[in-house]
């Protein structure tokens, strides 16, 4: 295992890919507040095993995930465990924003490739392609569901420095973004910080 890493910064509207060893911890930080980070995780041993929102909701019996909850794979294995969470609000319902998202929701705004395109580029060195990208665990994203099942996307209520720490339960390939969508980030685009520790 490596020594504790320095805090790394993801520029606004971009993404990074990296490997996380079993037992290592990933802390995702919102340094300025009101910013979302899309998180993907693939089992390094077989990249067809990937984070699954459906399995996670099933086994955790909740769509509200925070400290103590686990994030499961499409093969019913735990990939990540949430060890600490100062934000307490995350989304695992909505897919990463994409060119199509911008064309659908923001027809008056410039089209952007979004988190989907950014993740595809960041994960390409591992042979991960666009069709391999599942629903992301959207750190800090606020997506309330009303009594009739209707969803809305609201700006995060995170404060500068809010964070979530997840422990890898197996060796992983991870994609992480500073989200690109207007509604998700209150109409502004800010960086995301992250740190990997043993």
C-alpha positions in Angstrom: 0.0 0.0 0.0 1.0 3.6 -0.6 1.6 6.3 2.0 -1.2 8.8 2.5 -1.5 11.0 -0.5 -1.7 14.7 -0.8 -5.1 16.3 -1.5 -5.6 16.3 -5.2 -7.9 18.8 -7.1 -10.3 18.1 -10.0 -10.8 21.2 -12.1 -14.4 22.3 -12.6 -16.3 20.3 -15.3 -13.6 17.6 -15.5 -12.8 14.1 -14.2 -10.0 11.8 -13.2 -9.5 8.1 -13.1 -7.3 6.2 -10.6 -6.9 2.8 -8.8 -7.8 2.2 -5.2 -6.5 -0.8 -3.4 -8.6 -2.9 -1.0 -8.5 -1.2 2.4 -7.6 2.2 1.1 -9.9 5.1 1.9 -11.1 7.7 -0.6 -12.2 11.0 0.8 -14.1 13.2 -1.6 -14.2 16.9 -0.5 -16.3 19.8 -1.6 -13.7 22.6 -1.0 -16.0 25.6 -1.8 -19.4 24.2 -1.2 -22.4 23.6 -3.5 -20.7 21.2 -5.9 -21.4 17.6 -6.9 -18.9 14.8 -7.6 -20.0 11.8 -9.7 -18.3 8.6 -8.4 -17.9 5.3 -10.4 -16.2 2.1 -9.2 -15.2 -1.0 -11.2 -13.7 -4.2 -9.7 -10.1 -4.2 -11.0 -10.0 -8.0 -11.4 -12.9 -7.9 -13.8 -14.1 -4.5 -15.0 -17.5 -6.0 -15.9 -18.2 -5.9 -12.2 -19.4 -2.4 -11.5 -21.2 -0.2 -8.9 -25.0 -0.9 -9.0 -27.6 1.4 -7.6 -30.3 -1.2 -7.8 -28.3 -3.8 -5.8 -27.3 -1.1 -3.3 -30.9 0.1 -2.7 -32.0 -3.6 -2.4 -29.4 -4.7 0.1 -29.2 -1.4 2.1 -33.0 -1.1 2.0 -32.8 2.7 1.5 -32.1 5.3 -1.2 -30.6 7.6 1.4 -27.0 6.4 1.9 -24.6 7.7 4.5 -22.2 6.6 7.2 -22.3 2.8 7.7 -24.0 2.1 4.3 -22.3 0.0 1.7 -22.2 0.4 -2.1 -22.8 -2.9 -3.9 -21.8 -4.2 -7.3 -24.0 -5.8 -10.1 -22.6 -9.1 -8.8 -23.9 -8.5 -5.2 -20.4 -7.8 -3.8 -19.6 -4.8 -1.6 -17.2 -2.5 -3.4 -17.2 0.5 -1.0 -18.2 1.2 2.6 -19.1 4.7 3.7 -17.0 5.4 6.8 -17.6 9.1 7.4 -19.9 11.7 5.9 -20.3 15.3 7.0 -22.7 16.1 4.1 -25.3 13.4 4.7 -27.0 13.9 1.3 -26.1 12.1 -1.9 -27.9 10.8 -5.0 -27.8 7.3 -6.5 -30.8 7.6 -8.8 -29.6 9.8 -11.7 -27.2 8.9 -14.4 -24.1 11.2 -15.2 -25.0 14.3 -17.2 -24.1 14.1 -20.8 -24.5 15.9 -24.2 -28.0 14.6 -24.3 -28.7 15.9 -20.8 -27.7 19.4 -21.9 -29.8 19.2 -25.1 -32.8 18.0 -23.1 -32.7 20.2 -20.0 -30.6 23.2 -21.1 -31.5 23.9 -24.7 -30.5 27.6 -24.2 -27.1 26.7 -22.9 -23.9 25.6 -24.7 -23.8 21.8 -25.1 -21.2 20.1 -22.9 -20.1 16.5 -22.9 -20.9 16.5 -19.1 -19.7 14.0 -16.5 -20.5 11.1 -18.8 -18.0 12.3 -21.5 -15.5 13.3 -18.9 -15.7 9.9 -17.2 -15.4 8.1 -20.5 -12.2 10.0 -21.2 -10.7 9.5 -17.7 -11.4 5.8 -17.7 -10.4 5.0 -21.2 -6.8 4.0 -20.1 -8.4 0.9 -18.4 -10.4 0.0 -21.5 -13.7 1.3 -20.0 -16.0 2.5 -22.7 -19.1 4.7 -22.7 -21.4 1.7 -22.7 -19.7 0.4 -19.6 -20.6 3.5 -17.5 -23.5 2.8 -15.0 -25.4 5.2 -12.8 -22.9 7.1 -10.7 -23.0 7.6 -6.9 -23.4 11.3 -7.0 -21.6 12.7 -3.9 -23.3 15.8 -2.4 -26.1 15.8 -5.0 -29.6 16.7 -3.7 -32.5 14.9 -5.5 -35.6 14.9 -3.3 -38.4 12.4 -4.2 -42.0 13.6 -3.4 -44.9 11.5 -2.3 -45.9 10.8 -5.9 -42.4 9.7 -6.9 -41.5 12.8 -8.8 -37.8 13.8 -8.5 -36.2 17.2 -8.6 -32.6 18.3 -8.8 -31.7 21.0 -6.3 -28.4 22.7 -5.5 -26.4 20.9 -2.9 -26.5 22.3 0.6 -22.9 21.4 1.3 -20.6 23.9 3.1 -17.0 24.4 2.2 -15.0 21.4 3.4 -17.8 18.9 3.6 -16.7 15.4 2.7 -17.5 11.7 2.4 -14.9 8.9 3.1 -15.3 5.5 1.5 -13.2 2.4 2.2 -12.5 0.1 -0.8 -13.5 -3.5 0.0 -11.6 -4.8 -3.1 -9.1 -3.4 -5.6 -11.0 -0.9 -7.7 -10.7 1.4 -10.7 -12.4 4.7 -9.8 -13.8 7.6 -11.9 -14.5 10.9 -10.1 -15.8 14.2 -11.5 -16.4 17.8 -10.6 -20.0 17.9 -12.0 -20.9 19.9 -15.1 -24.6 20.3 -14.9 -26.2 23.6 -14.0 -29.0 22.4 -11.7 -26.7 19.9 -9.8 -24.3 22.7 -8.8 -26.6 25.7 -8.3 -25.7 27.2 -11.7 -22.0 27.5 -11.0 -19.1 25.1 -11.5 -16.5 24.6 -8.8 -13.6 22.1 -8.2 -13.7 18.9 -6.2 -10.8 17.7 -4.0 -10.0 14.1 -3.1 -7.5 12.2 -1.0 -6.5 8.6 -0.9 -5.2 7.2 2.5 -4.2 3.9 3.9 
